[in-house]
Amino acid sequence: MASTEEGGRQALFLDDLSVGQKFISGTHALDAAQIIAFAREFDPQGFHLDDAAAKETLFEGLAASGWHTAALTMKLNVQSGLPFKGGIVGAGGDIRWPKPTRPGDVLHVESEVLEIIPSRTRPDRGIATVRSETRNQKGDVVQVLVAKLVLPRRPASG
């Protein structure tokens, strides 16, 4: 049986997961002010800072940094998407941004467990490979993250 984490969500151990299991997060509404604030701090490129300047780029308008989209994906998965015991602990992955994230987008994350591998050397944990698609309000995929996540195994009851 899974344990309960803060906020009343069920915290899942590696043993609670199954291939094909899906999770859907809550939403986050993004506006130009958020995009520009993040870019000023972490990715100060013109297409993330100024709509007029961005119109002359391949983005054809203001676009969130991919790293901003990744940070929002993490926030959504932590708050309401992936209820994993011990948190979301990455051990590597692959990330793509097939479409830009724009002001006015309302993002959510749809995740699916692709693979579950109990550790051979550490019986208290294992790796779950999870594909998370961050989508906007139109259903467009703006980010695809395939991550290997370290999860604890359920302790043996004694």
RASULZI-V219636 format. One record per pair of residues at least 24 apart in sequence whose ideal C-beta (glycine too) atoms are under 6 Angstrom apart, sorted by the first residue. I is the first residue (numbers start at 1). J is the second residue. Records with the same first field share a line. If there is no record, write none. Layout:
I: J, J
This chain:
9: 83
10: 83
11: 83, 85
12: 83, 84
13: 85, 152, 153, 154
14: 126, 151, 153
15: 153, 154
17: 113, 116, 128
19: 113
21: 113
22: 112
23: 81, 82, 111
24: 110
25: 76, 77, 80, 81, 108, 109
26: 80
27: 106, 108
28: 72, 76, 107
29: 106
30: 105
31: 103
32: 62, 103
35: 64
38: 68
39: 65
43: 67
59: 100
62: 103
63: 100
64: 101
66: 97
69: 101, 142, 143
72: 107
73: 109, 134, 143
76: 109
77: 109
81: 109, 111
82: 111
84: 151
85: 152
86: 152
89: 150
90: 147
91: 148, 150
92: 148
93: 145, 146, 147
94: 146
95: 145
96: 144
97: 143
98: 141
99: 140, 142
101: 142
105: 136
106: 137
107: 134
108: 135
109: 134
124: 153
125: 150, 152, 153
